[in-house]
């Protein structure tokens, strides 16, 4: 027989099959399907988390003073990248974004019919306040409000998952069981405490306030010089030119120092002028890329400031500012990480190349700030509304 070998000890060695068993192929195909499924689910969660994250931050950024928290969130993400943390841990509380989306969707699904019924009751009261229809709609609105509030309370108590909003009986049974055991109040308290701890409200608010102070301290003088002369004031064009050039010079310095502040979490780090040159010299090309990304994402947003929308419509524009500034902060943190990973500065060629590039980028950004006062509804005061380094809001 061909393929059979006979050894010296009279042992017979059979040939190995040249094909793979069918069940092995099936296992490999099943593993590929499972891997594809896990990657698809992971990608879907990332996409949902990103959309929810931008939506939540945009809603918070539209509220005065609360937008300090949003700026702190962006700076914290920038600092985490700069400190070299893992990329999946860069964005604070992003893993809770799907649950936030479920809570928002479930809450809106029950409050929307209530809002429509309330509008109908209000219209009926305007037509005939003492009529039967107005009284009936008023009673229905009150009853539906009580039912919706009770259902939402038990859905939140169960954890706020998407299924908890469509299974009210299960929610009540779970609440009764926890009440009998005596852990209902403790469970809610622990969940509220964990949520408050995960959101890091005091920490991020304080980081945002100090980061805004750093930006304001560096930008006040060039912005004041640019705003000193009006569009038709030819006698003060020298001040405007001086502010234009000073802002172009401050742009790369503030880009580095604000990242240094975010990574070190020290206010003094945002004013360490010598540290800016040292950090920049270690990764000049990376900082040029970060500055280019920041300018490219920030400059087009000035066009959305031509006409101020009503205050209740700011949420329609604010997501654009948050979605643009978040990648810019991450790019800046990446440049800072590159700098801290090296102990020596680059050679003169790369430093000179980056400086020449920053001259172009800085002059472009500074020119957009100068032109912003001519197209912005707020006029000369528009130069102080800078979303690249301060609050990521249109106005």
C-alpha positions as CSV (number, residue, x, y, z in Angstrom):
1,X,0.0,0.0,0.0
2,X,1.3,3.5,-0.9
3,X,2.0,5.9,1.9
4,X,2.5,3.2,4.6
5,X,6.0,3.1,6.1
6,X,7.6,0.1,7.8
7,X,10.1,1.0,10.5
8,X,13.0,-1.2,11.7
9,X,11.1,-2.3,14.8
10,X,8.4,-3.6,12.5
11,X,6.0,-0.8,13.4
12,X,3.7,0.4,10.8
13,X,3.2,4.2,10.4
14,X,0.0,5.2,8.6
15,X,0.0,8.4,6.5
16,X,-1.6,11.6,8.0
17,X,-4.7,12.7,6.2
18,X,-4.2,15.6,3.9
19,X,-7.6,17.2,4.6
20,X,-9.2,18.7,7.7
21,X,-12.2,17.0,9.2
22,X,-15.5,18.6,8.5
23,X,-16.3,19.3,12.1
24,X,-13.1,21.3,12.4
25,X,-14.1,23.5,9.6
26,X,-17.5,24.0,11.3
27,X,-15.8,25.0,14.5
28,X,-13.6,27.5,12.8
29,X,-16.6,29.0,11.0
30,X,-18.5,29.2,14.2
31,X,-15.6,31.0,16.0
32,X,-15.5,33.5,13.1
33,X,-19.2,34.1,13.4
34,X,-19.0,34.6,17.2
35,X,-16.0,36.9,16.8
36,X,-17.9,38.9,14.1
37,X,-20.9,39.1,16.4
38,X,-18.9,40.3,19.4
39,X,-17.2,43.0,17.2
40,X,-20.5,44.1,15.8
41,X,-22.0,44.4,19.3
42,X,-18.9,46.3,20.5
43,X,-19.1,48.7,17.6
44,X,-22.8,49.3,18.1
45,X,-22.2,50.0,21.8
46,X,-19.4,52.4,20.9
47,X,-21.6,54.2,18.4
48,X,-24.5,54.5,20.8
49,X,-22.2,55.6,23.6
50,X,-20.7,58.3,21.4
51,X,-24.1,59.7,20.3
52,X,-25.5,59.6,23.8
53,X,-22.3,61.2,25.3
54,X,-22.4,64.1,22.8
55,X,-26.1,64.5,23.4
56,X,-25.8,64.6,27.2
57,X,-22.8,67.0,27.1
58,X,-24.6,69.2,24.6
59,X,-27.6,69.4,26.9
60,X,-25.5,70.3,29.9
61,X,-23.4,72.8,27.9
62,X,-26.5,74.8,27.0
63,X,-27.1,75.5,30.7
64,X,-25.1,78.4,32.2
65,X,-22.6,77.4,34.9
66,X,-23.3,73.8,34.3
67,X,-21.2,74.1,31.1
68,X,-18.2,74.4,33.4
69,X,-18.7,70.6,34.0
70,X,-18.6,70.0,30.2
71,X,-15.3,71.9,29.9
72,X,-14.0,69.9,32.8
73,X,-15.1,66.7,31.1
74,X,-13.1,67.6,28.0
75,X,-10.1,68.6,30.0
76,X,-10.3,65.3,32.0
77,X,-10.4,63.3,28.8
78,X,-7.4,65.3,27.5
79,X,-5.5,64.7,30.7
80,X,-6.2,61.0,30.8
81,X,-4.8,60.7,27.3
82,X,-1.8,62.7,28.3
83,X,-1.2,60.6,31.4
84,X,-1.0,57.5,29.2
85,X,-4.2,55.8,30.4
86,X,-5.8,53.1,28.3
87,X,-7.9,54.3,25.4
88,X,-11.0,52.6,26.6
89,X,-10.8,54.5,29.9
90,X,-10.1,57.9,28.4
91,X,-13.7,59.2,28.4
92,X,-15.3,59.4,31.9
93,X,-18.5,57.5,32.6
94,X,-18.8,56.5,28.9
95,X,-19.6,53.0,29.8
96,X,-22.8,54.3,31.4
97,X,-23.9,55.9,28.2
98,X,-26.1,53.0,27.0
99,X,-27.9,53.0,30.3
100,X,-28.4,56.8,30.1
101,X,-29.8,56.3,26.6
102,X,-32.2,53.7,27.9
103,X,-33.4,56.0,30.7
104,X,-33.8,58.9,28.3
105,X,-35.7,56.9,25.8
106,X,-38.0,55.2,28.3
107,X,-38.7,58.5,30.1
108,X,-39.5,60.3,26.8
109,X,-41.8,57.5,25.7
110,X,-44.0,58.0,28.8
111,X,-43.7,61.8,29.1
112,X,-44.5,62.5,25.4
113,X,-48.1,61.3,25.6
114,X,-48.5,63.2,28.9
115,X,-47.2,66.4,27.2
116,X,-49.6,66.0,24.3
117,X,-52.6,65.4,26.6
118,X,-51.6,68.4,28.7
119,X,-51.6,70.6,25.6
120,X,-55.0,69.3,24.6
121,X,-56.3,70.0,28.1
122,X,-54.8,73.6,28.0
123,X,-56.5,74.2,24.6
124,X,-59.8,72.9,25.9
125,X,-59.5,75.2,29.0
126,X,-58.9,78.2,26.8
127,X,-62.0,77.5,24.7
128,X,-64.4,76.6,27.6
129,X,-62.8,76.3,31.0
130,X,-66.1,75.2,32.7
131,X,-67.0,72.8,30.0
132,X,-67.2,69.0,30.3
133,X,-64.4,68.3,27.9
134,X,-62.0,70.6,29.7
135,X,-62.7,69.0,33.1
136,X,-62.4,65.5,31.6
137,X,-59.1,66.3,30.0
138,X,-57.8,67.9,33.2
139,X,-58.7,64.8,35.2
140,X,-57.1,62.5,32.6
141,X,-53.9,64.6,32.6
142,X,-53.7,64.4,36.4
143,X,-54.3,60.6,36.4
144,X,-51.9,59.9,33.6
145,X,-49.2,62.1,35.4
146,X,-49.6,60.0,38.6
147,X,-49.4,56.7,36.7
148,X,-46.4,57.8,34.7
149,X,-44.6,59.2,37.8
150,X,-45.2,55.9,39.7
151,X,-44.1,53.8,36.8
152,X,-41.0,55.8,36.2
153,X,-40.1,55.7,39.8
154,X,-40.2,51.9,40.0
155,X,-38.4,51.6,36.6
156,X,-35.6,53.8,38.0
157,X,-35.5,51.8,41.2
158,X,-35.0,48.6,39.3
159,X,-32.0,50.0,37.5
160,X,-33.4,52.0,34.5
161,X,-32.8,49.3,31.9
162,X,-34.8,49.4,28.7
163,X,-36.8,46.3,29.7
164,X,-37.8,47.9,33.0
165,X,-39.8,50.6,31.2
166,X,-42.0,48.0,29.5
167,X,-42.5,45.6,32.5
168,X,-44.3,47.6,35.2
169,X,-45.6,44.5,37.0
170,X,-42.1,43.1,37.2
171,X,-40.9,46.4,38.6
172,X,-43.5,46.4,41.4
173,X,-42.8,42.8,42.3
174,X,-39.1,43.5,42.5
175,X,-39.7,46.6,44.7
176,X,-42.0,44.6,47.0
177,X,-39.4,41.8,47.4
178,X,-36.7,44.3,48.3
179,X,-39.0,46.1,50.7
180,X,-39.7,42.8,52.5
181,X,-36.1,42.0,52.7
182,X,-35.4,45.6,53.9
183,X,-32.9,46.6,51.2
184,X,-35.1,48.9,49.1
185,X,-33.8,52.1,50.5
186,X,-30.3,50.9,50.8
187,X,-30.3,49.7,47.2
188,X,-31.5,53.1,45.9
189,X,-29.0,55.0,48.0
190,X,-26.1,52.8,46.8
191,X,-27.1,53.3,43.2
192,X,-27.4,57.1,43.6
193,X,-24.1,57.2,45.3
194,X,-22.4,55.1,42.6
195,X,-23.9,57.3,39.9
196,X,-22.8,60.5,41.6
197,X,-19.3,59.0,42.1
198,X,-19.1,57.9,38.4
199,X,-20.2,61.3,37.1
200,X,-17.5,63.0,39.3
201,X,-19.5,66.3,39.3
202,X,-17.5,68.3,41.9
203,X,-14.1,67.2,40.4
204,X,-15.0,67.9,36.7
205,X,-16.7,71.2,37.6
206,X,-13.6,72.3,39.5
207,X,-11.3,71.2,36.6
208,X,-13.5,73.2,34.2
209,X,-13.5,76.3,36.3
210,X,-9.7,76.3,36.6
211,X,-9.2,75.4,33.0
212,X,-11.4,78.4,32.0
213,X,-9.3,80.6,34.3
214,X,-6.1,79.4,32.5
215,X,-7.6,80.2,29.1
216,X,-8.9,83.5,30.2
217,X,-5.6,84.6,31.7
218,X,-3.7,83.9,28.5
219,X,-6.3,85.1,26.0
220,X,-7.5,88.3,27.8
221,X,-4.8,90.6,26.5
222,X,-4.9,89.6,22.8
223,X,-8.7,89.5,22.8
224,X,-8.9,92.9,24.5
225,X,-6.5,94.4,21.9
226,X,-8.5,92.9,19.0
227,X,-11.8,94.2,20.5
228,X,-10.3,97.6,21.3
229,X,-10.9,99.0,17.8
230,X,-14.3,98.8,16.1
231,X,-14.7,97.8,12.4
232,X,-14.6,101.5,11.3
233,X,-12.1,102.7,13.8
234,X,-9.0,103.3,11.7
235,X,-7.1,105.1,14.5
236,X,-6.7,101.9,16.5
237,X,-5.8,99.5,13.8
238,X,-2.3,99.2,15.4
239,X,-3.9,97.7,18.5
240,X,-5.9,95.3,16.5
241,X,-2.8,94.2,14.6
242,X,-0.9,93.8,17.8
243,X,-3.7,91.6,19.2
244,X,-3.8,89.6,16.0
245,X,-0.1,88.8,16.2
246,X,-0.1,88.2,20.0
247,X,-3.0,85.7,19.6
248,X,-1.1,83.9,16.9
249,X,1.8,83.5,19.3
250,X,-0.3,82.6,22.3
251,X,-2.2,79.8,20.4
252,X,0.5,77.2,20.5
253,X,1.6,78.1,24.1
254,X,-1.9,77.8,25.4
255,X,-2.4,74.6,23.5
256,X,0.5,73.0,25.4
257,X,-0.1,74.6,28.8
258,X,-3.8,73.7,28.9
259,X,-2.9,70.1,28.2
260,X,-0.1,70.3,30.8
261,X,-2.7,71.6,33.3
262,X,-5.2,68.8,32.4
263,X,-2.6,66.1,32.8
264,X,-1.0,67.4,36.0
265,X,-4.3,68.8,37.5
266,X,-2.4,71.7,39.0
267,X,-3.3,75.3,38.3
268,X,0.3,76.4,38.4
269,X,1.0,74.0,35.5
270,X,-1.1,76.1,33.2
271,X,1.2,79.1,33.7
272,X,4.6,77.3,33.5
273,X,6.0,79.1,30.4
274,X,9.3,77.2,30.5
275,X,7.5,73.9,30.6
276,X,5.7,74.8,27.4
277,X,8.9,75.0,25.4
278,X,10.3,71.8,27.0
279,X,7.2,69.8,26.3
280,X,6.9,71.2,22.8
281,X,10.5,70.4,21.9
282,X,10.1,66.7,22.7
283,X,7.4,66.1,20.1
284,X,7.1,69.2,17.9
285,X,5.5,67.4,14.9
286,X,2.8,65.8,17.2
287,X,2.0,69.2,18.6
288,X,1.7,70.7,15.1
289,X,-0.7,67.9,14.2
290,X,-2.7,68.7,17.4
291,X,-2.8,72.4,16.6
292,X,-3.8,71.7,13.1
293,X,-6.7,69.5,14.2
294,X,-7.8,72.1,16.8
295,X,-7.8,74.9,14.2
296,X,-9.5,72.8,11.5
297,X,-12.3,71.8,13.9
298,X,-12.7,75.2,15.6
299,X,-12.6,77.7,12.8
300,X,-15.6,76.5,10.8
301,X,-17.8,76.8,14.0
302,X,-17.5,80.6,13.9
303,X,-20.0,80.5,11.0
304,X,-22.7,79.2,13.4
305,X,-22.3,82.3,15.5
306,X,-23.6,84.7,12.8
307,X,-27.1,84.8,14.2
308,X,-27.9,83.9,17.8
309,X,-30.8,81.4,18.0
310,X,-33.4,81.5,20.8
311,X,-32.1,80.2,24.1
312,X,-34.4,77.2,24.0
313,X,-32.9,76.3,20.6
314,X,-29.2,76.2,21.6
315,X,-29.4,72.5,22.0
316,X,-29.6,72.2,18.2
317,X,-26.2,73.9,17.7
318,X,-24.3,72.9,20.8
319,X,-23.8,69.2,19.8
320,X,-21.7,70.5,16.9
321,X,-19.4,72.3,19.2
322,X,-19.1,69.4,21.6
323,X,-18.6,66.9,18.8
324,X,-15.8,69.0,17.3
325,X,-13.9,69.9,20.5
326,X,-13.8,66.4,21.9
327,X,-11.6,65.0,19.1
328,X,-9.4,68.2,19.4
329,X,-8.9,67.6,23.1
330,X,-8.0,64.0,22.5
331,X,-5.5,65.0,19.8
332,X,-3.9,67.5,22.2
333,X,-3.7,64.9,24.9
334,X,-2.1,62.5,22.4
335,X,0.6,65.1,21.6
336,X,1.2,65.5,25.3
337,X,1.6,61.8,25.8
338,X,4.2,61.7,23.0
339,X,6.1,64.5,24.7
340,X,6.2,62.8,28.1
341,X,7.3,59.6,26.5
342,X,10.6,61.1,25.5
343,X,13.4,62.5,27.6
344,X,15.3,64.5,25.0
345,X,14.2,67.2,22.6
346,X,14.1,66.6,18.9
347,X,16.7,68.0,16.6
348,X,16.6,71.6,15.3
349,X,15.1,70.6,11.9
350,X,11.9,69.1,13.3
351,X,11.5,71.9,15.8
352,X,11.9,74.5,13.1
353,X,9.5,72.7,10.8
354,X,6.9,72.6,13.6
355,X,7.4,76.3,14.5
356,X,7.0,77.3,10.8
357,X,3.8,75.2,10.7
358,X,2.5,76.8,13.9
359,X,3.0,80.3,12.4
360,X,0.6,79.4,9.6
361,X,-1.9,77.7,11.9
362,X,-1.7,80.4,14.5
363,X,-2.2,83.2,12.0
364,X,-5.1,81.4,10.5
365,X,-6.8,80.9,13.8
366,X,-6.1,84.5,14.8
367,X,-7.5,85.8,11.5
368,X,-10.7,83.9,12.1
369,X,-11.1,85.5,15.5
370,X,-10.6,88.9,14.0
371,X,-13.1,88.2,11.3
372,X,-15.6,86.8,13.8
373,X,-16.4,90.2,15.2
374,X,-17.6,91.4,11.8
375,X,-20.0,88.5,11.2
376,X,-21.0,87.7,14.8
377,X,-24.2,89.1,16.1
378,X,-22.5,90.2,19.3
379,X,-19.9,92.3,17.4
380,X,-16.6,93.0,19.2
381,X,-17.7,90.9,22.2
382,X,-17.5,87.8,20.0
383,X,-13.7,87.6,20.4
384,X,-14.2,86.5,24.0
385,X,-16.5,83.6,22.9
386,X,-13.8,81.1,22.1
387,X,-14.8,77.5,22.0
388,X,-11.4,76.1,21.2
389,X,-10.0,76.8,24.7
390,X,-13.0,77.8,26.8
391,X,-16.6,76.6,27.0
392,X,-17.7,74.5,24.0
393,X,-20.9,76.6,23.4
394,X,-21.9,78.8,20.5
395,X,-22.8,81.8,22.7
